[in-house]
Amino acid sequence: MILFCIPYAGGSETIYYKWKKCLNPSIQLEPIKLKARGKRIDEIFYRTLEEAVEDIFQNIKDKIIENDYAIYGHSMGSLLAYELYYKITSQKLRIPKHIFFSGYKSPNIKRKEKQIHQLPDDEFMKEVIELGGTPEELVKSEEMLKLFLPVLRNDFRIIENYIYKEKKDKIQCDITILNGKKDDITLEEILAWKNHGDKGFKVYNFEGNHFFINNNIKNITNIINTTLANRNIKKLEIVYG
């Protein structure tokens, strides 16, 4: 079983490297490498979210033809995972066994937030820091900030310019929603994900804010291990813990 993991805005594939030692040996971790960061730092930015989805698809399509797989996306990664599923089905390829949508409200819910990607640098970073998860050393280093800020701003741009289009068919695999208790996503916005799926559905709530994944690696990977071993369970279950 391959587990494709898509990073959040401004993040690279490295955010998932710590998961490897916690995942069941039967699960092959495949962090997605996005343009303009990590090992692809010299490549140009995505112009649209659709372009990012196409890029991810081109990089995984050969691996999903003959292999069972699951997808995990956090924040922006959840939105990319959602659209990636429909890109895969449009090409009539093998669909994932499971999708984990983490730290993101149901995609049909309109964003209430202002367009922060248009703000001046200092105001933009203030908004980003309030989300949590931004290393303090990054904020204090002007050199690091110059490298990081354009990537982050572009990621917010493609998210904020995303236009939801209702899909004809619902997701035909089990889905799991993961959320931080101190995030500003409401229970209603989380449960709205159920309207996008036609199979099993679970919700897990964790201690922490929007970046709860940084402090809950063991708990999250335990859920992944258990879920992929029991992916045929089809029920609605909300877990608070």
NORRASUL-V836146 format. One record per residue. N is the residue number from 1. RES is the residue in one small letter. PHI is phi in whole degrees, 0 to 359 (* if undefined). PSI is psi as a letter, one per 40 degrees, with the letter a starting at -180 (999 if undefined). OMEGA is omega as a letter, one per 30 degrees, with the letter a starting at -180 (999 if undefined). Layout:
{{N:RES:PHI:PSI:OMEGA} {N:RES:PHI:PSI:OMEGA}}
//
This chain:
{{1:m:*:h:l} {2:i:266:h:l} {3:l:245:h:l} {4:f:276:h:a} {5:c:242:h:a} {6:i:255:h:a} {7:p:285:i:l} {8:y:277:i:a} {9:a:304:h:a} {10:g:83:e:a} {11:g:271:i:l} {12:s:243:a:a} {13:e:298:d:a} {14:t:295:d:a} {15:i:295:e:a} {16:y:258:e:a} {17:y:300:d:a} {18:k:293:e:a} {19:w:289:d:a} {20:k:304:d:a} {21:k:288:e:a} {22:c:260:e:a} {23:l:279:i:l} {24:n:304:h:a} {25:p:304:d:a} {26:s:283:e:a} {27:i:258:h:a} {28:q:265:h:a} {29:l:286:h:l} {30:e:228:g:l} {31:p:295:h:a} {32:i:281:h:l} {33:k:266:h:l} {34:l:267:i:l} {35:k:296:i:l} {36:a:71:e:l} {37:r:203:i:l} {38:g:55:b:a} {39:k:286:e:l} {40:r:245:f:a} {41:i:297:d:a} {42:d:275:e:a} {43:e:271:i:a} {44:i:286:i:a} {45:f:294:i:l} {46:y:288:i:l} {47:r:276:d:a} {48:t:219:i:l} {49:l:295:d:l} {50:e:298:d:l} {51:e:293:d:l} {52:a:295:d:l} {53:v:298:d:l} {54:e:298:d:l} {55:d:296:d:l} {56:i:299:d:a} {57:f:301:d:a} {58:q:298:d:a} {59:n:274:e:a} {60:i:244:e:a} {61:k:301:d:a} {62:d:292:d:a} {63:k:279:d:a} {64:i:267:e:a} {65:i:296:d:a} {66:e:241:e:a} {67:n:244:i:l} {68:d:290:i:a} {69:y:204:i:l} {70:a:227:i:a} {71:i:231:h:l} {72:y:237:h:l} {73:g:225:h:l} {74:h:246:h:l} {75:s:56:b:l} {76:m:307:d:l} {77:g:299:d:l} {78:s:292:d:l} {79:l:295:d:l} {80:l:296:d:l} {81:a:296:d:l} {82:y:299:d:a} {83:e:288:d:l} {84:l:296:d:l} {85:y:305:d:a} {86:y:285:d:l} {87:k:295:d:l} {88:i:296:d:a} {89:t:293:d:l} {90:s:294:d:l} {91:q:264:e:l} {92:k:57:f:l} {93:l:261:i:a} {94:r:304:h:a} {95:i:275:i:a} {96:p:294:i:l} {97:k:283:d:a} {98:h:199:i:l} {99:i:232:h:l} {100:f:254:h:l} {101:f:260:h:a} {102:s:238:h:l} {103:g:64:f:l} {104:y:207:h:l} {105:k:286:i:l} {106:s:308:h:a} {107:p:296:e:a} {108:n:282:e:a} {109:i:280:h:a} {110:k:294:i:l} {111:r:291:h:l} {112:k:267:e:a} {113:e:290:i:l} {114:k:287:i:a} {115:q:283:g:a} {116:i:286:e:a} {117:h:293:e:a} {118:q:267:e:a} {119:l:285:i:l} {120:p:301:i:a} {121:d:308:d:a} {122:d:293:d:l} {123:e:289:d:l} {124:f:298:d:a} {125:m:293:d:l} {126:k:298:d:l} {127:e:295:d:a} {128:v:293:d:a} {129:i:298:d:l} {130:e:295:d:l} {131:l:289:d:a} {132:g:89:i:l} {133:g:89:e:l} {134:t:271:h:a} {135:p:302:h:a} {136:e:298:d:a} {137:e:295:d:l} {138:l:291:d:a} {139:v:296:d:a} {140:k:276:e:a} {141:s:259:h:a} {142:e:297:d:a} {143:e:294:d:l} {144:m:294:d:a} {145:l:296:d:l} {146:k:296:d:l} {147:l:283:d:a} {148:f:279:d:a} {149:l:300:d:a} {150:p:299:d:l} {151:v:294:d:a} {152:l:297:d:a} {153:r:298:d:a} {154:n:293:d:l} {155:d:299:d:l} {156:f:296:d:l} {157:r:298:d:a} {158:i:289:d:l} {159:i:290:d:a} {160:e:288:e:l} {161:n:264:e:l} {162:y:294:h:l} {163:i:244:h:a} {164:y:290:h:l} {165:k:235:h:a} {166:e:299:h:a} {167:k:268:i:l} {168:k:291:d:a} {169:d:246:i:l} {170:k:279:i:l} {171:i:295:h:a} {172:q:258:f:l} {173:c:215:i:l} {174:d:296:i:l} {175:i:230:i:l} {176:t:233:h:l} {177:i:251:h:l} {178:l:240:h:a} {179:n:212:i:l} {180:g:271:h:a} {181:k:299:d:a} {182:k:261:e:l} {183:d:288:i:a} {184:d:268:e:l} {185:i:277:h:a} {186:t:278:i:l} {187:l:300:d:l} {188:e:299:d:a} {189:e:291:d:l} {190:i:286:d:a} {191:l:294:d:l} {192:a:297:e:l} {193:w:300:d:a} {194:k:299:d:l} {195:n:293:e:a} {196:h:265:e:a} {197:g:243:i:a} {198:d:234:e:a} {199:k:231:a:a} {200:g:293:i:a} {201:f:213:h:l} {202:k:225:i:l} {203:v:232:h:l} {204:y:239:h:l} {205:n:249:h:a} {206:f:240:i:l} {207:e:295:h:l} {208:g:128:i:a} {209:n:262:a:a} {210:h:301:d:a} {211:f:256:f:l} {212:f:300:d:a} {213:i:296:d:a} {214:n:289:d:a} {215:n:246:e:a} {216:n:228:f:a} {217:i:302:d:a} {218:k:296:d:a} {219:n:296:d:a} {220:i:292:d:a} {221:t:292:d:l} {222:n:297:d:l} {223:i:296:d:l} {224:i:298:d:l} {225:n:302:d:a} {226:t:293:d:a} {227:t:295:d:a} {228:l:286:e:l} {229:a:273:e:a} {230:n:230:f:a} {231:r:287:e:a} {232:n:271:e:l} {233:i:289:h:a} {234:k:236:g:l} {235:k:199:i:l} {236:l:266:h:a} {237:e:216:h:l} {238:i:250:h:a} {239:v:243:h:l} {240:y:249:h:a} {241:g:193:999:999}}
//
